[in-house]
Each structure stands twice: as C-alpha cells, then as structure tokens.
Amino acid sequence: MTAGARTVPAGPPRISIATPGDNVDALVATLPPGSTLRLSPGEYAGPVHLDRPMTLEGAGATLVGPGRGSVLVIGAPDVTVRGLAVRGGGHDATTGDAGVLVVAPRFHIEGLDIADVLVGLDLREADDGVVKGCVVRGDPETPMGVRGDGIRLWESDRNQIVDNQLTDVRDLVVWYSNGNMVRGNDVRRARYGVHFMHADENHVEGNRFEGDVVGVFVMYSHDIVLTDNVVTGADGAAGVGFGFKESDTVTVTGNRLMGNTAGIYLDSTPQRVGGTAVFRDNLLAYNHTGLRFHGVHAGASFVDNDLHENSVPVVVDGNDQATEVLFEGNRWSDYVGYDLDGDGYGDLAHAPRLLSRGMLERRPVARFFEGTPAATLLDFLGAVFPMWAPPPLYTDARPRMGGLR
C-alpha cells in the first residue's frame, strides 16, 4: 500500500483512507474489487484510473490533473464516485480530454465540482448509470463555440442525468443515446441546454434553462418527452426555447417558455406519415415569436396552451399556412372574439389573416418591422378590408377565454 494511506479494519467492504501526498492511482491498484477509497481533505495528483468495481469519495478532496488528458477515468462497471472536486484537465478536443471520462456501465457519480477542464463529464458507451448533483463550470471568457460540453453522452443508454448545475459550458449533449432521463438540471449561459441527435426514447423533465442560446433542440429522434421545464432568455438572433428537426412522436406538456426569440420551432416535425408532435398545456409568453414553423407537416397538434403577449404569435416560413396543424382550445392573448354562452371558449374561431406576412416573406429586409406597430397597422387594414387579406395562417376553432392558468 502507498505510504501514508491506512486501512480501517471494518470488515467487508474494505475502506482505505488516503491523505494528501498519497499516489491515488497507485493505491487503487492495490485494492480488491468492492473496496472504498476515502480521500481526506486536500489535493491529490491525477490522473486516476478506476479499473475495478469500487467507491472513491472524499468531501473536501480535489483531484488535480497535469493539464493534459482526463483527470478521472472510470473504466470498470459498478463504480461510485462522490464528493470530489476535479480540476486541471487537458483542453485538447482532438484527444477527448475531460474532467471525468466514463467508459463502463452501472456507474454512480454524485456531488462532483468540476472546473478548469474541457468536457466536464464524458460518457462513452456507458449505460445504466447516474450523474447526480454535480456542478460543472466553464470559462465565460472562452468563446462559446470552442468551450467543452458540460455533460456529453455518446452511445450511452438508460442513464439518469439528475439535479446538476452547468454554467458557461457549450452543451449538454445526448447523441446516439437512447432511453435517458434528464431531470431537474439547471443550465445557464450555454449554447444548447440539451441537444439530442439520433437519440430516441429520452425524457426531459423539470429542468431550468436560462440565458442559453437554445433550451432544448431535438434532431432526427423519436419518442421524446419534454415535461415541466422552464426556458427563459434564449433571446439572441438564433434564440429558441424548444426546437425540433425531422423528429417524430414528440410529446411536450406543462412547460414554460418565456422571453425567447422563438418559443417553439418546428422544422418538418413530425416527419413521417402518421407521426405525431403533441404540444399541450404549455405557456409561451413574451417571446418575440411564439411558434415558428418551417416545413409544415400534418400530425402536429397544439391543445390547451397559453400563448400570451408574444410579439408575433405564429410564423410560417415560406409564405405558407399552418392549416395542417391542429389548434384546439388554446388561449391567445390577441384573440378579439367573445363568449356569449359562457362556456369559457370563444364563439368565433381564431383565424388570423396577416396581410403583413406576405410582404415580409417576399422582402426579407422588411423583417425588421415584424411585430412592430407598422406591421400591426397593416394587419389591421387587412381585417377592415377583408378583400385584401390572405387565407388564414392557422385556425383554432375553439379558442379558450379567460386569463392565464
């Protein structure tokens, strides 16, 4: 055993205690599977390779890498790591440097504090694990596009990414990874709060995305569920709360998307004939554009949502209509109908005919005026003189009345 370390004679499981100055990597090599290595407060030199089932823990302990490569590598199944700080990883994207690299299944990572690394936690073909309560901090002075990801899943299935805090990182990435739960995380000032690509049967629940370029973007994926999330402040030129591209069987319920450039963006979603994209009971408020469609396909439905004080409630690119989309029972703050029978729903359909839309599509330079009083005046003239107005952009046959729920 490395000098300075001692073993607590507690019987199975074996517990070893290290003190600052011990060679943690060498000490791990002496431990039988199932052992616990507890680091006393202080600094320990990395890298450390966990090549056997074991627990590594230590509140107040910091693993410090040499400034290259990954600081902590989990290379065996059934490893638990908790309570450590991780610093000093490499910053070379070509070699995949990370604070914590996981290449084995059934891991449990909890309560880590990770900074001064490229990628925070990198899961590669690592299934059935948990990443919980970790803090990953990037460098706000580094351009966003060249920062490392906070958490990255690559071909990693059935993991739980829970209650983590990511700030000033690039993305939380889930690529080619199926059946994962992303719940209760807080992602701020990132590029993508979560980015799915070729990733099916994933669930995003109860997260907060604040000041990111995009809250959640889903590409080429199916069976995605987004529930009870908050996205606010995605307000740059490319700002999007939720975006979907060529995806199917999407269910989006109970989310709040506020103060973004676009609340929800759909590009050819659903994609397949018979595919679905269901949006129910969501709040879209104070966004520049509430809903933006690019390539409208049948199968999308918006039911019982609140669209409140968005500068432009709905935009359809290409001077097209969203008449193939089902709108039913939504509350529109720009609805001007009435409810004489008192059933809580408007007696007239909400079917906007926007005279300004054709001009803005034909003359992109005029988009500067989108959502301005000038465009509103043009639409008002279209309402006063119906012979000028184009066909309805969309129709909600039963718009809900009343205030926000």
C-alpha positions in Angstrom: 0.0 0.0 0.0 1.2 3.5 -0.7 2.9 5.2 2.2 0.5 7.5 4.2 -2.6 5.5 3.5 -4.2 3.4 6.2 -7.0 0.8 6.1 -9.9 0.9 8.5 -10.4 -2.7 9.8 -14.2 -2.6 9.4 -14.5 -5.9 7.6 -16.1 -6.1 4.1 -16.5 -3.8 2.4 -12.9 -2.7 2.8 -12.4 1.0 3.5 -9.0 2.7 2.9 -8.2 6.3 3.8 -5.7 8.4 1.8 -4.1 11.6 2.9 -2.7 14.4 0.7 0.5 13.4 -1.0 -0.6 9.8 -1.5 -0.5 8.4 -5.0 -4.2 7.7 -5.5 -3.7 5.9 -8.8 -1.2 3.5 -7.3 -3.3 3.0 -4.2 -6.3 2.0 -6.4 -4.2 -0.8 -7.9 -3.8 -2.4 -4.5 -7.4 -2.5 -3.6 -9.6 -5.6 -4.1 -12.9 -5.1 -6.0 -15.7 -3.7 -3.9 -13.4 -1.5 -1.8 -13.9 2.1 -0.8 -11.1 4.6 -1.0 -11.8 7.7 1.0 -9.7 10.8 0.4 -9.1 13.1 3.3 -9.5 16.9 2.5 -6.7 18.3 0.4 -5.2 18.0 -3.1 -4.3 14.8 -4.9 -2.5 14.4 -8.2 -4.3 13.0 -11.2 -4.9 11.3 -13.5 -6.7 8.5 -11.6 -7.9 5.3 -13.3 -10.6 3.3 -11.6 -10.2 -0.1 -13.3 -12.3 -2.2 -10.8 -15.7 -2.0 -9.1 -15.2 0.3 -6.1 -16.1 3.6 -4.4 -14.0 6.7 -4.5 -15.2 9.5 -2.2 -14.0 12.5 -0.2 -15.7 15.7 0.7 -13.1 18.5 0.6 -10.7 16.5 -1.6 -9.6 17.7 -5.0 -8.1 15.7 -7.9 -5.8 17.9 -9.9 -4.7 16.8 -13.3 -1.5 17.7 -15.1 -3.2 19.9 -17.6 -3.5 17.3 -20.3 -5.7 14.2 -20.8 -8.6 13.3 -18.5 -8.3 13.7 -14.7 -10.5 10.8 -13.6 -11.2 7.7 -15.8 -13.9 5.2 -14.9 -13.0 2.1 -16.8 -14.9 -0.7 -14.8 -18.5 -1.3 -14.1 -20.1 -0.7 -10.7 -18.0 2.3 -9.7 -19.2 5.0 -7.4 -17.5 8.4 -7.2 -18.9 11.2 -4.9 -18.0 14.4 -3.2 -14.8 15.3 -5.0 -13.6 18.4 -6.8 -11.9 17.9 -10.2 -9.5 20.4 -11.7 -6.7 20.6 -14.2 -7.8 18.6 -17.2 -6.5 19.0 -20.7 -8.1 21.2 -23.3 -7.4 19.3 -26.5 -10.6 18.4 -28.3 -8.8 16.1 -30.6 -7.8 13.8 -27.8 -11.1 13.9 -25.9 -9.9 15.5 -22.7 -12.4 15.5 -19.9 -12.7 16.1 -16.2 -14.4 12.7 -15.8 -14.4 10.1 -18.6 -16.7 7.1 -18.2 -16.3 4.1 -20.5 -18.1 1.4 -18.4 -21.7 0.7 -17.3 -23.5 1.0 -14.0 -21.7 4.0 -12.6 -22.9 6.4 -9.9 -21.3 9.9 -9.9 -22.6 12.3 -7.3 -21.8 15.7 -5.9 -18.7 16.4 -8.0 -17.4 20.0 -8.5 -15.7 20.2 -11.9 -13.9 23.2 -13.4 -10.8 24.0 -15.5 -11.4 21.1 -17.9 -12.6 20.9 -21.5 -15.5 18.5 -21.2 -17.0 18.1 -17.7 -18.3 14.6 -17.7 -17.9 12.5 -20.9 -20.0 9.3 -21.1 -18.8 7.0 -24.0 -20.8 3.7 -24.4 -21.6 4.0 -20.7 -25.0 2.6 -19.9 -27.3 2.3 -16.8 -25.6 5.0 -14.8 -26.4 8.1 -12.7 -24.9 11.6 -12.8 -26.4 13.5 -9.9 -25.9 16.8 -8.1 -22.7 17.7 -9.9 -21.5 21.2 -10.7 -19.7 21.9 -13.9 -18.3 25.4 -14.6 -16.9 26.5 -17.9 -14.9 29.6 -18.7 -17.1 32.6 -19.6 -14.2 34.3 -21.3 -13.8 31.5 -23.8 -15.9 31.8 -27.0 -18.9 29.6 -26.7 -18.2 27.5 -29.8 -14.9 26.3 -28.5 -15.8 25.6 -24.9 -16.2 22.0 -23.9 -19.5 20.3 -23.2 -20.7 20.2 -19.7 -22.1 16.7 -19.9 -21.8 14.5 -23.0 -23.5 11.2 -23.8 -22.3 9.2 -26.8 -23.9 5.9 -27.4 -24.9 5.7 -23.8 -28.3 4.4 -22.9 -30.7 4.4 -19.9 -28.8 6.9 -17.8 -30.1 9.4 -15.3 -28.8 12.9 -15.5 -30.3 14.5 -12.4 -30.1 17.7 -10.4 -26.8 19.0 -12.0 -25.8 22.6 -12.4 -24.0 23.6 -15.6 -22.8 27.2 -16.3 -20.8 28.7 -19.1 -20.3 25.4 -20.9 -21.0 24.7 -24.5 -23.8 22.0 -24.5 -25.4 19.1 -22.7 -25.2 16.6 -25.5 -27.2 13.4 -25.9 -26.1 11.8 -29.3 -26.9 8.3 -30.4 -28.1 7.6 -26.9 -31.5 6.1 -26.0 -33.7 5.8 -23.0 -32.1 8.5 -20.9 -33.7 10.7 -18.2 -32.6 14.4 -18.0 -34.3 15.8 -14.9 -34.0 18.7 -12.5 -30.9 20.2 -14.1 -30.0 23.9 -14.2 -28.2 25.0 -17.4 -27.2 28.7 -17.8 -25.3 30.6 -20.4 -24.7 27.6 -22.6 -25.2 27.1 -26.3 -27.6 24.2 -26.0 -29.3 23.4 -22.7 -29.8 19.9 -24.2 -29.0 18.8 -27.7 -30.4 15.4 -28.9 -29.4 13.9 -32.2 -30.3 10.4 -33.3 -31.4 9.8 -29.7 -34.7 8.0 -29.1 -37.0 7.5 -26.1 -35.4 10.2 -24.0 -37.2 12.2 -21.3 -36.5 15.8 -20.2 -38.3 16.8 -17.1 -38.3 19.7 -14.6 -35.1 21.4 -15.8 -34.4 25.1 -16.0 -32.6 26.6 -19.0 -31.7 30.3 -18.5 -29.7 32.5 -20.9 -28.8 29.7 -23.2 -28.8 30.2 -27.0 -31.2 27.2 -27.3 -33.1 25.5 -24.5 -33.7 22.0 -26.0 -33.1 21.0 -29.6 -34.1 17.6 -31.0 -32.8 16.3 -34.3 -33.6 13.1 -36.1 -35.1 11.5 -33.0 -38.3 9.9 -31.9 -40.3 9.3 -28.7 -39.0 12.4 -27.0 -41.0 13.7 -23.9 -40.4 17.3 -22.6 -42.4 17.9 -19.4 -42.4 20.8 -16.8 -39.3 22.6 -18.0 -38.6 26.3 -17.9 -36.8 28.1 -20.7 -36.1 31.8 -20.5 -33.7 34.3 -22.0 -32.9 32.5 -25.3 -33.0 35.9 -26.9 -30.2 36.1 -29.4 -30.6 36.0 -33.2 -30.7 32.2 -33.0 -32.6 32.0 -29.7 -35.1 29.1 -29.5 -36.8 27.7 -26.4 -37.6 24.2 -27.9 -36.6 23.2 -31.4 -37.4 20.1 -33.4 -36.0 19.0 -36.7 -37.2 15.9 -38.6 -38.4 14.2 -35.4 -41.4 12.1 -34.6 -43.6 11.0 -31.6 -42.8 14.2 -29.7 -44.8 15.0 -26.5 -44.4 18.4 -24.9 -46.5 19.2 -21.9 -46.5 21.6 -19.0 -43.5 23.7 -20.0 -43.0 27.4 -19.6 -41.1 29.2 -22.4 -40.7 32.9 -21.7 -38.7 35.8 -23.1 -37.1 33.9 -26.0 -36.6 34.9 -29.6 -38.8 31.9 -30.6 -40.7 29.8 -28.1 -41.1 26.7 -30.2 -39.5 26.0 -33.6 -40.7 23.1 -35.8 -38.8 22.0 -38.9 -40.5 19.1 -40.7 -41.8 17.7 -37.4 -43.5 15.3 -37.3 -41.6 13.9 -40.3 -43.2 10.5 -41.1 -46.7 10.0 -42.4 -48.7 9.2 -39.3 -46.1 10.7 -37.0 -47.2 12.9 -34.1 -46.0 16.0 -32.3 -48.3 16.9 -29.4 -48.0 20.2 -27.5 -50.4 20.5 -24.6 -50.7 22.8 -21.6 -47.6 24.9 -22.2 -47.1 28.6 -21.6 -45.5 30.6 -24.3 -45.2 34.2 -23.1 -43.4 37.4 -24.0 -41.4 35.7 -26.8 -40.7 37.6 -30.0 -42.3 34.7 -31.9 -44.5 32.2 -30.1 -44.5 29.4 -32.6 -42.3 29.2 -35.8 -42.9 26.5 -38.5 -40.5 25.6 -41.2 -41.8 22.8 -43.4 -45.3 22.2 -42.1 -46.4 18.6 -41.9 -49.7 17.0 -40.7 -49.6 15.4 -37.3 -48.6 18.4 -35.1 -51.2 19.4 -32.6 -51.4 22.3 -30.1 -54.1 21.9 -27.5 -54.9 23.8 -24.3 -51.7 26.0 -24.5 -51.4 29.6 -23.3 -49.9 32.0 -25.9 -49.6 35.2 -24.0 -48.3 38.5 -25.3 -45.8 37.1 -27.9 -44.9 39.9 -30.3 -45.8 37.5 -33.2 -47.9 34.5 -32.1 -47.3 32.3 -35.1 -44.9 32.5 -38.1 -44.8 30.0 -41.0 -41.7 30.3 -43.2 -42.1 30.3 -47.0 -45.3 32.3 -47.1 -47.2 29.1 -46.3 -50.1 28.3 -43.9 -50.2 26.1 -40.8 -53.7 24.7 -41.7 -52.5 21.1 -41.4 -51.7 21.7 -37.8 -54.4 21.1 -35.2 -55.1 24.0 -32.9 -57.8 23.5 -30.3 -58.7 25.1 -27.0 -55.6 27.4 -26.8 -55.7 30.8 -25.2 -54.5 33.6 -27.5 -53.9 37.0 -25.9 -54.6 38.6 -29.3 -58.0 36.9 -29.8 -60.7 39.5 -30.2 -63.8 37.3 -30.1 -66.5 36.8 -27.4 -68.1 34.1 -25.3 -71.8 34.8 -25.2 -72.8 31.3 -24.0 -70.3 31.5 -21.1 -68.7 28.1 -21.7 -65.2 29.5 -21.4 -64.5 29.2 -25.1 -64.8 31.8 -27.9 -67.9 31.6 -30.1 -65.8 32.6 -33.1 -62.8 30.8 -34.5 -59.4 32.4 -34.1 -58.2 32.5 -37.7 -55.7 35.3 -38.2 -55.2 36.6 -41.7 -52.0 38.6 -41.6 -51.6 41.0 -44.5 -48.0 41.8 -43.4 -46.9 38.3 -43.6 -46.7 38.1 -47.4 -44.7 41.3 -47.6 -42.3 40.1 -45.0 -41.7 36.8 -46.8 -41.3 38.4 -50.2 -39.0 41.1 -48.9 -36.7 39.7 -46.2 -35.2 43.1 -45.5 -38.6 44.2 -44.2 -38.5 41.6 -41.4 -37.0 44.4 -39.3 -40.7 45.5 -39.0 -42.0 42.1 -37.9 -44.0 42.5 -34.7 -43.8 46.3 -34.8 -46.7 48.8 -34.8 -46.2 49.3 -38.6 -46.9 45.6 -39.3 -49.8 45.6 -36.8 -51.3 48.5 -38.7 -51.0 46.6 -42.0 -52.8 43.6 -40.4 -55.5 45.9 -39.1 -56.2 47.2 -42.5 -56.4 43.6 -43.8 -59.1 43.0 -41.1 -61.0 46.1 -42.0 -60.9 45.4 -45.7 -61.2 41.6 -46.0 -60.8 41.6 -49.8 -57.1 42.4 -49.1 -56.5 39.7 -46.6 -54.8 36.4 -47.4 -56.1 33.0 -46.3 -56.0 32.2 -42.6 -52.5 31.4 -41.3 -54.0 28.8 -38.9 -57.3 28.2 -37.3 -58.2 27.5 -33.7 -61.9 26.6 -33.9 -62.4 26.8 -30.1 -60.1 29.3 -28.5 -60.1 29.4 -24.8 -61.1 32.6 -23.0 -60.0 34.0 -19.6 -56.7 34.7 -18.0 -53.5 32.7 -17.6 -53.9 29.4 -15.8 
